[in-house]
C-alpha cells in the first residue's frame, strides 16, 4: 500500500504503476458532468478557472447531503467515461489526477500519458465507507449545482487503485500471452 500526500507531484506520479493500491491524504476537488462542462466553457473563453488545476486531482462524485455532525454524505465514484469529453482540455490546463470508476477512452488514455497524469479508481458501492475518509468538505464553485458543484475535500487515507498510470498502462487490459502481448479484458 502506497501513501500519497496531495496535491500530486510529478515524482509521486512517476512512481505509480497500474494496479498499485494507494491511500490519498490532503486536498482534492469534486466535479461531475455539469461542473466539467462549465470548466471547459470557461477555459475555451480564455478566462480564469474558479479552481486551480495544476497538479490537482478531481474526484468524479456527486455527494449526498451531510448528516448532522458529518462533513459530507455518501460519496461514491461516478462513471468516469461521462467526463471523457471534458478531460483533455483540463489535462491541458495542468490537471494531474482523476478518481472515478470504469474505463476511459483511448483519447483520454493518450492524454494521461502525454501529460504524465494518473487515473485512479475508487470502489463503487462503498460510498458510506468513502465518506468516512472525508474530514472536511467546502463548496468552492458552482454551488447552485448542488451535488454537482465543485467541492474542496480534505481526505485522509482515501483508498484508490491506479487504473491508468503515467505510461498509459491500463488496468482494464490484461497480459494475454507469455510474450507479454495485451488482450482486452472481457
C-alpha positions in Angstrom: 0.0 0.0 0.0 1.4 3.4 -1.0 0.6 6.6 0.7 0.5 9.9 -1.3 0.0 13.4 0.0 -2.0 15.7 -2.3 -1.5 17.7 -4.3 0.2 15.3 -6.7 3.8 15.8 -7.6 5.4 14.5 -10.8 7.8 12.4 -8.8 4.9 10.7 -7.0 3.0 10.1 -10.2 6.1 8.6 -11.9 6.5 6.0 -9.1 2.9 4.8 -9.5 2.2 1.7 -11.5 -1.1 0.3 -12.7 -2.7 -1.8 -10.0 -1.0 0.0 -7.1 -3.2 0.4 -4.1 -2.9 3.9 -2.7 -4.1 5.9 0.3 -4.6 9.6 -0.5 -4.3 12.3 2.1 -4.8 16.1 1.6 -7.0 18.2 -0.6 -8.8 17.2 -3.8 -11.7 18.6 -5.8 -15.0 17.1 -6.8 -16.7 17.6 -10.1 -19.2 15.8 -12.3 -20.7 16.4 -15.8 -22.2 19.8 -15.3 -19.2 21.3 -13.5 -16.8 19.8 -16.1 -18.9 21.4 -18.9 -18.7 24.8 -17.2 -14.9 24.5 -16.6 -14.3 23.7 -20.2 -16.6 26.5 -21.4 -14.6 29.0 -19.2 -11.3 27.6 -20.4 -12.4 28.0 -24.1 -13.1 31.6 -23.5 -9.6 32.1 -22.1 -10.9 33.1 -18.7 -9.5 32.2 -15.3 -10.9 29.0 -13.9 -12.6 29.1 -10.4 -10.2 26.4 -9.2 -6.5 25.8 -9.8 -5.8 22.7 -11.9 -2.0 22.5 -11.8 -1.1 19.2 -10.0 -4.6 18.9 -8.7 -6.9 15.8 -8.5 -10.6 15.8 -9.4 -12.9 13.1 -7.9 -15.9 12.3 -10.0 -18.6 12.3 -7.4 -21.9 13.9 -6.5 -22.1 13.6 -2.8 -25.3 13.3 -0.9 -26.2 15.9 1.8 -24.2 15.5 5.0 -25.8 14.0 8.1 -25.6 16.2 11.3 -22.0 16.2 12.6 -20.5 14.9 9.3 -18.8 17.0 6.6 -20.3 15.0 3.7 -22.9 12.4 2.9 -22.2 9.2 0.9 -19.7 9.9 -1.8 -19.1 7.0 -4.2 -17.4 7.4 -7.6 -19.3 8.3 -10.7 -18.7 6.6 -14.1 -15.7 8.3 -15.5 -16.4 7.9 -19.2 -19.1 10.6 -18.8 -16.3 13.1 -18.3 -14.1 11.9 -21.2 -15.4 14.7 -23.5 -14.1 17.3 -21.0 -11.0 15.6 -19.6 -8.4 16.5 -22.3 -8.9 20.3 -22.0 -8.4 20.0 -18.2 -5.3 17.9 -18.6 -4.0 20.5 -21.0 -4.5 23.1 -18.2 -2.4 21.1 -15.7 -4.8 18.6 -14.1 -2.7 15.7 -12.9 -5.1 13.2 -11.3 -8.7 11.9 -11.6 -10.7 9.5 -9.5 -13.7 7.7 -10.7 -14.9 4.2 -11.8 -14.7 2.4 -15.1 -12.9 2.6 -18.3 -11.6 5.7 -20.1 -11.5 6.4 -23.9 -8.3 5.8 -25.9 -8.0 9.6 -26.4 -8.1 10.2 -22.6 -5.6 7.4 -22.0 -3.2 9.0 -24.6 -3.7 12.4 -22.9 -2.9 11.0 -19.5 0.3 9.6 -20.9 1.1 12.8 -22.7 0.6 14.9 -19.6 2.2 12.4 -17.1 -1.1 12.1 -15.2 -2.8 9.3 -13.4 -6.3 7.9 -13.2 -7.4 6.2 -10.0 -10.5 4.2 -9.4 -12.4 4.1 -6.1 -14.6 1.2 -5.2 -18.2 1.6 -6.4 -20.8 0.6 -3.8 -18.6 1.8 -0.9 -20.0 5.4 -0.7 -20.7 5.4 3.0 -17.2 4.0 3.7 -15.5 6.6 1.5 -17.5 9.4 3.2 -15.7 8.4 6.5 -12.4 9.3 4.8 -13.5 12.9 4.1 -12.6 15.2 7.0 -13.9 18.5 5.5 -16.0 19.5 2.5 -16.4 23.0 1.3 -18.3 24.2 -1.8 -15.9 26.3 -3.8 -17.5 26.8 -7.3 -20.9 26.4 -9.0 -22.6 25.9 -5.6 -26.0 26.3 -7.3 -25.4 22.9 -8.9 -25.9 21.2 -5.5 -24.2 17.7 -5.5 -22.7 18.5 -9.0 -21.0 21.6 -7.6 -17.2 21.7 -7.1 -16.3 20.9 -3.6 -12.8 21.0 -2.0 -12.4 17.9 0.1 -9.9 17.2 2.8 -9.3 13.4 2.8 -7.4 11.1 5.0 -6.4 7.5 3.9 -8.8 7.7 1.0 -8.4 4.3 -0.8 -7.9 4.2 -4.5 -6.2 1.9 -7.1 -4.1 3.1 -10.0 -6.2 2.3 -13.1 -4.1 4.1 -15.7 -0.6 5.2 -14.9 1.6 7.9 -16.5 2.9 5.4 -19.1 -0.6 4.7 -20.3 -0.8 1.2 -18.8 -4.4 0.3 -18.2 -5.9 -1.9 -15.5 -8.7 -2.7 -17.9 -6.3 -4.6 -20.1 -4.6 -7.8 -19.1 -1.5 -9.6 -20.1 -2.6 -12.2 -22.7 0.4 -14.3 -23.7 3.8 -15.4 -22.4 5.3 -12.9 -24.9 3.7 -10.1 -23.0 1.0 -9.2 -25.6 -2.1 -7.4 -24.3 -5.6 -8.5 -24.6 -8.7 -6.5 -23.6 -10.4 -7.8 -20.5 -13.9 -9.1 -21.1 
